[in-house]
């Protein structure tokens, strides 16, 4: 169960994951040991899964992103996932309901790399079909 302090701590870290324990303690008006204990508990219980880098707009300009909607043969998901994990262009894979079994997010530095990644995905044993959607621009991004 998260209380208001936990929520405030997560909010502060979402805005800037580089904040030191001392800075967080000052901002939230609690002792450093309290912040340290809260962080350890939130990490231990899986609320905080890690600290990561989020690319800024300048770095994202040099990346071509695409969403791939994929249909997979029955009982082929584990094999397909194993192959997708080995592909650096594949950033995210979701399973889904409906007409498509998986939704992939790809990122490459140029269209030739994207084309190659899409070809490799199409060649994976167990992939029935795929449909790619190339991202042109981002209008809203609320990802944490």
C-alpha positions as CSV (number, residue, x, y, z in Angstrom):
1,X,0.0,0.0,0.0
2,X,1.4,3.4,-1.0
3,X,0.8,6.4,1.2
4,X,1.2,10.1,0.2
5,X,4.9,10.2,0.8
6,X,5.5,7.2,-1.5
7,X,3.4,8.9,-4.2
8,X,5.3,12.2,-3.8
9,X,8.6,10.3,-3.9
10,X,7.6,8.5,-7.1
11,X,6.4,11.7,-8.6
12,X,9.7,13.5,-7.9
13,X,11.7,10.6,-9.3
14,X,9.5,10.4,-12.4
15,X,10.3,14.1,-13.1
16,X,14.1,13.5,-12.4
17,X,15.4,10.1,-11.6
18,X,18.8,11.6,-10.9
19,X,17.8,13.3,-7.7
20,X,19.9,12.4,-4.7
21,X,18.5,11.0,-1.5
22,X,19.5,14.3,0.2
23,X,17.7,16.4,-2.4
24,X,14.6,14.2,-2.2
25,X,14.6,14.5,1.6
26,X,14.8,18.3,1.4
27,X,12.0,18.5,-1.2
28,X,9.7,16.2,0.7
29,X,10.7,17.6,4.2
30,X,11.7,14.2,5.7
31,X,14.9,12.6,6.9
32,X,17.4,11.1,4.4
33,X,17.0,7.7,6.2
34,X,13.3,7.9,5.6
35,X,13.8,8.4,1.9
36,X,16.4,5.7,1.7
37,X,14.1,3.2,3.5
38,X,11.2,4.1,1.3
39,X,13.3,3.6,-1.9
40,X,14.6,0.3,-0.7
41,X,11.0,-0.9,0.1
42,X,9.7,0.4,-3.2
43,X,12.5,-1.4,-5.1
44,X,12.1,-4.6,-3.1
45,X,8.3,-4.8,-3.7
46,X,8.7,-4.1,-7.4
47,X,7.1,-0.6,-7.4
48,X,10.4,0.8,-8.6
49,X,11.8,-1.6,-11.2
50,X,14.8,0.4,-12.0
51,X,16.1,3.8,-13.0
52,X,16.4,4.5,-16.7
53,X,17.4,7.1,-19.3
54,X,14.7,8.8,-21.3
55,X,15.9,10.2,-24.6
56,X,15.2,13.8,-25.3
57,X,13.7,15.2,-28.4
58,X,17.1,15.8,-30.1
59,X,18.2,12.2,-29.7
60,X,14.8,10.9,-30.8
61,X,15.0,12.9,-34.0
62,X,17.6,10.5,-35.2
63,X,15.5,7.4,-34.7
64,X,12.8,6.0,-36.9
65,X,10.1,4.2,-34.9
66,X,7.5,1.8,-36.1
67,X,4.8,-0.3,-34.6
68,X,4.4,-3.8,-35.9
69,X,1.1,-5.7,-35.6
70,X,1.8,-9.4,-35.8
71,X,-0.2,-12.6,-36.0
72,X,1.5,-15.7,-34.7
73,X,0.8,-19.4,-35.3
74,X,-0.7,-21.3,-32.4
75,X,1.8,-22.4,-29.8
76,X,4.6,-20.4,-31.5
77,X,4.7,-17.5,-29.1
78,X,7.7,-18.7,-27.0
79,X,9.9,-19.3,-30.1
80,X,8.9,-16.0,-31.7
81,X,9.6,-14.1,-28.5
82,X,13.1,-15.8,-28.3
83,X,13.9,-14.5,-31.8
84,X,12.5,-11.0,-31.1
85,X,14.6,-10.7,-27.9
86,X,17.8,-11.2,-30.0
87,X,16.9,-8.3,-32.3
88,X,18.3,-4.9,-31.1
89,X,15.7,-3.0,-33.2
90,X,12.8,-4.5,-31.1
91,X,12.3,-2.2,-28.1
92,X,9.0,-3.4,-26.8
93,X,6.7,-6.4,-27.3
94,X,3.1,-6.6,-26.0
95,X,0.7,-9.5,-26.4
96,X,-2.7,-8.4,-27.3
97,X,-6.3,-9.5,-27.8
98,X,-8.2,-9.2,-31.1
99,X,-7.0,-9.8,-34.6
100,X,-3.3,-9.5,-33.7
101,X,-1.4,-11.5,-31.2
102,X,1.6,-9.2,-30.6
103,X,2.3,-5.5,-30.9
104,X,6.0,-4.6,-31.3
105,X,7.7,-1.2,-31.1
106,X,10.8,-0.9,-33.2
107,X,13.4,1.8,-33.4
108,X,16.3,2.1,-35.9
109,X,18.6,4.9,-37.1
110,X,17.6,4.7,-40.7
111,X,15.1,3.2,-43.1
112,X,17.5,0.5,-44.3
113,X,17.8,-0.8,-40.8
114,X,14.1,-0.7,-40.3
115,X,13.5,-2.6,-43.6
116,X,16.1,-5.2,-42.5
117,X,14.4,-5.6,-39.1
118,X,11.0,-6.0,-40.8
119,X,12.4,-8.6,-43.2
120,X,13.9,-10.6,-40.3
121,X,10.6,-10.5,-38.4
122,X,8.7,-11.8,-41.4
123,X,11.2,-14.7,-41.7
124,X,10.7,-15.9,-38.1
125,X,9.2,-19.3,-38.0
126,X,5.7,-19.0,-36.5
127,X,5.0,-15.5,-37.7
128,X,1.8,-15.8,-39.7
129,X,1.6,-12.2,-40.8
130,X,2.6,-8.7,-39.9
131,X,1.6,-5.1,-40.6
132,X,3.9,-2.2,-40.0
133,X,3.0,1.4,-39.1
134,X,5.9,3.9,-39.3
135,X,5.6,6.7,-36.8
136,X,5.8,10.1,-38.5
137,X,5.6,12.4,-35.4
138,X,4.7,12.2,-31.8
139,X,1.8,14.5,-30.7
140,X,1.4,13.3,-27.1
141,X,3.9,11.3,-25.0
142,X,2.9,10.7,-21.4
143,X,5.2,7.7,-20.9
144,X,7.2,7.7,-17.7
